[in-house]
């Protein structure tokens, strides 16, 4: 009796069907005609429309005179890539390639309605590290809980070069688009939900090729719209009070802030003044270019108190904590930013409003390429006591000036005495 024919594994069947629909997307330095970066993509129509990540094509989007885009297919063919549309906040791009009448991917209907069950087996594809097209098995774990930008947690090995490739179900329908992995963990990767790619595809059908000026303007427009939504969410969620010695100060009540504490109590030699700091940062980063990531919000509070310093010595200790190195958290890049300008003043306290007197510093710098966007820093230092103080800091990246004024005012006013 002849042996029964082997049944192909699910991964084998998925990859065999997907292979002609997969692309490698290359950014080349035009003058040298050599690749500068690589990513992946996938066909979504019979007339050559394909989806990839924005960060895969960002060099070309920002500097089309310096770079050009090219695709490579599994059959060794290659050709020009034309950039049609972008979604910066969700790290997506729609491109056109000269591959017609080829099979293409469809989107999973359950994914479009956020109905994929946790634990479902998924298959991620792309071209990692320029090693060739690859398929990786993993598990769907739903949307990341503590994230402002929606991302799917995928327990599979997404590696550099796979960005922009598809992650599909066993029947080959797209659930998400490969975007990144957690560098500090194993098999912790992230996908852009498929519905954002479907929306980009639907909105860009029939559009012509945008010019370089139009692409830059669109990046700025999208960043402005995105930050308006971010700061509305921050405002709607409001602040919660946190206690620091005799003071209370604001922390964001949104679920996508992570806070950590540190102390100098264990230093050797033993410190003569204590410094207990809580630092909170948001999961709101947006990639614009390889040397520009924006959208971050950070706040911190340092409660300082004397152990055996007199008031004059303690004043010196406080002054060492409130210098401007905290500006370095958002490094200056002459290409993207103007120099920061700062203003310092003293704000009188109010017994009626339960607010201590404050020294306040306000710094801002503008984005050269994106009109109306700024990085802003606010710092306050309480001035009501001789042997203890609270230093509070707020840092905002890629914010409109009205939003920075509104949030900065609320932050300053929320620094109060405890009842």
Long-range contacts (C-beta under 8 A, 24 or more apart in sequence): 10-121, 10-123, 10-170, 11-123, 11-135, 11-137, 14-123, 14-135, 14-168, 14-170, 14-172, 15-123, 15-125, 15-135, 17-103, 17-172, 18-42, 18-105, 18-125, 18-135, 18-166, 18-168, 18-172, 19-74, 19-133, 20-73, 20-74, 20-75, 20-102, 20-103, 21-102, 21-103, 21-104, 21-105, 22-73, 22-74, 22-125, 22-126, 22-127, 22-133, 22-165, 22-166, 23-50, 23-52, 23-71, 23-72, 23-73, 23-97, 24-71, 24-72, 24-73, 24-127, 24-130, 24-133, 24-161, 25-52, 25-56, 25-57, 25-69, 25-70, 25-71, 25-81, 25-95, 25-164, 26-69, 26-70, 26-71, 26-72, 27-56, 27-57, 27-59, 27-60, 27-67, 27-68, 27-69, 28-67, 28-68, 28-69, 28-70, 29-66, 29-67, 30-65, 30-66, 30-67, 30-68, 31-66, 35-70, 36-67, 38-127, 38-130, 38-161, 39-126, 39-161, 39-162, 39-163, 39-164, 39-165, 40-125, 40-126, 40-127, 40-161, 40-162, 40-163, 40-164, 40-165, 40-178, 41-71, 41-95, 41-164, 41-165, 42-104, 42-105, 42-125, 42-164, 42-165, 42-166, 42-174, 43-97, 43-99, 43-102, 43-103, 43-104, 43-105, 44-104, 44-105, 44-106, 44-197, 44-201, 45-104, 45-201, 46-100, 46-101, 46-102, 46-103, 46-104, 47-96, 47-100, 48-96, 48-97, 48-98, 48-99, 48-100, 48-102, 49-84, 49-94, 49-95, 49-96, 49-104, 49-201, 50-81, 50-94, 50-95, 50-96, 50-97, 51-92, 51-93, 51-94, 51-95, 51-164, 51-166, 51-177, 51-197, 51-200, 51-201, 52-92, 52-93, 52-95, 52-163, 52-164, 52-177, 53-91, 53-92, 53-93, 53-163, 53-164, 53-177, 53-178, 53-179, 53-192, 54-86, 54-87, 54-88, 54-90, 54-91, 54-92, 54-93, 54-287, 55-91, 55-163, 55-287, 56-93, 56-163, 56-164, 57-81, 57-83, 57-86, 57-93, 57-95, 58-287, 58-288, 58-289, 58-290, 59-289, 59-290, 61-86, 61-93, 61-215, 61-219, 62-215, 62-216, 62-219, 62-289, 64-212, 64-215, 65-212, 69-95, 71-97, 71-99, 73-99, 74-133, 82-209, 83-209, 83-210, 83-215, 84-204, 84-207, 84-209, 84-210, 85-200, 85-203, 85-204, 85-207, 85-210, 86-215, 86-218, 86-219, 86-222, 87-196, 87-199, 87-200, 87-222, 88-219, 88-222, 88-223, 88-226, 88-286, 88-287, 88-288, 89-149, 89-222, 89-223, 89-226, 89-286, 90-149, 90-150, 90-192, 90-196, 90-200, 91-179, 91-192, 91-287, 92-177, 92-192, 92-196, 92-197, 92-200, 93-164, 93-200, 94-200, 94-201, 94-204, 105-166, 105-168, 105-172, 105-173, 105-174, 106-172, 106-173, 106-174, 107-173, 107-174, 107-194, 107-195, 107-197, 107-198, 108-168, 108-169, 108-173, 108-174, 108-175, 108-194, 109-173, 111-173, 111-174, 111-175, 111-176, 111-193, 111-194, 111-195, 112-194, 112-195, 112-198, 113-195, 114-143, 114-193, 114-195, 116-140, 116-142, 116-169, 116-175, 118-142, 120-169, 121-170, 122-154, 122-156, 122-167, 122-168, 122-169, 122-175, 122-176, 123-167, 123-168, 123-169, 123-170, 124-154, 124-156, 124-158, 124-162, 124-165, 124-166, 124-167, 124-168, 124-178, 124-189, 124-191, 125-162, 125-165, 125-166, 125-167, 125-168, 126-158, 126-161, 126-162, 126-163, 126-164, 126-165, 126-178, 127-161, 127-162, 127-165, 128-158, 128-159, 128-160, 128-161, 128-162, 129-159, 129-160, 129-161, 130-161, 131-161, 134-162, 136-162, 138-167, 138-187, 138-189, 140-175, 143-193, 144-190, 144-283, 145-255, 146-255, 146-256, 146-258, 146-283, 147-256, 147-283, 148-230, 148-233, 148-254, 148-256, 148-282, 148-283, 148-284, 149-283, 149-284, 149-286, 150-192, 150-193, 150-196, 151-179, 151-190, 151-191, 151-192, 151-193, 152-176, 152-190, 152-191, 152-192, 152-193, 153-188, 153-189, 153-190, 154-189, 154-190, 154-191, 155-187, 155-188, 155-189, 156-187, 156-189, 157-181, 157-187, 157-189, 158-189, 158-190, 167-191, 216-369, 219-288, 219-370, 220-369, 220-370, 220-371, 220-372, 220-373, 223-286, 223-288, 223-294, 223-295, 223-370, 223-373, 223-398, 224-370, 224-372, 224-373, 224-400, 226-286, 226-295, 227-295, 227-373, 227-398, 227-399, 227-400, 227-403, 228-400, 228-403, 230-284, 230-295, 230-297, 231-399, 231-400, 231-403, 231-406, 231-407, 234-297, 234-407, 235-406, 235-407, 235-410, 239-410, 239-411, 239-414, 241-414, 242-278, 242-301, 243-418, 244-276, 244-278, 244-301, 244-303, 244-390, 245-303, 245-305, 245-388, 245-390, 246-385, 246-388, 246-417, 246-418, 247-303, 247-356, 247-382, 247-390, 247-415, 247-416, 247-417, 247-418, 248-414, 248-415, 248-416, 248-417, 248-418, 249-301, 249-390, 249-392, 249-414, 249-415, 249-416, 250-299, 250-410, 250-411, 250-414, 250-415, 251-278, 251-280, 251-299, 251-301, 252-280, 252-282, 252-297, 252-299, 254-282, 256-282, 256-283, 256-284, 257-281, 257-282, 257-283, 257-297, 258-283, 270-307, 271-307, 272-306, 272-307, 272-308, 272-309, 272-313, 272-317, 273-304, 273-305, 273-306, 273-307, 273-309, 273-314, 273-317, 274-303, 274-304, 274-305, 274-307, 275-302, 275-303, 275-304, 275-321, 276-302, 276-303, 277-301, 277-302, 277-303, 286-398, 289-336, 291-333, 291-335, 291-336, 292-333, 292-336, 294-373, 294-375, 294-397, 294-398, 295-397, 295-398, 296-330, 296-395, 296-397, 297-394, 297-395, 297-396, 297-397, 298-329, 298-393, 298-394, 298-395, 299-392, 299-393, 299-394, 299-395, 299-411, 300-326, 300-392, 300-393, 301-390, 301-391, 301-392, 301-393, 302-390, 302-391, 302-392, 303-388, 303-389, 303-390, 304-388, 304-389, 304-390, 304-391, 305-387, 305-388, 305-389, 306-387, 306-388, 309-387, 311-386, 311-387, 314-386, 314-387, 314-389, 315-386, 318-381, 318-389, 318-391, 321-391, 322-359, 322-361, 322-379, 322-381, 322-391, 324-361, 324-363, 326-377, 326-379, 326-393, 326-395, 327-363, 327-377, 329-395, 330-375, 330-395, 330-397, 332-365, 335-368, 336-367, 336-368, 336-369, 337-365, 337-366, 337-367, 337-368, 337-375, 338-365, 338-366, 338-368, 339-365, 340-364, 340-365, 340-375, 340-377, 341-365, 346-383, 347-380, 347-412, 349-383, 349-384, 353-413, 353-416, 354-416, 354-417, 354-419, 355-413, 355-415, 355-416, 355-417, 356-382, 356-383, 356-384, 356-415, 356-416, 356-417, 357-382, 357-383, 357-384, 358-382, 358-383, 358-412, 358-415, 359-383, 360-412, 362-408, 364-401, 364-404, 367-398, 370-398, 372-400, 372-401, 373-398, 373-399, 373-400, 374-398, 374-399, 374-400, 374-401, 374-404, 375-399, 376-401, 376-404, 376-408, 378-408, 378-411, 378-412, 380-412, 380-415, 382-415, 390-415
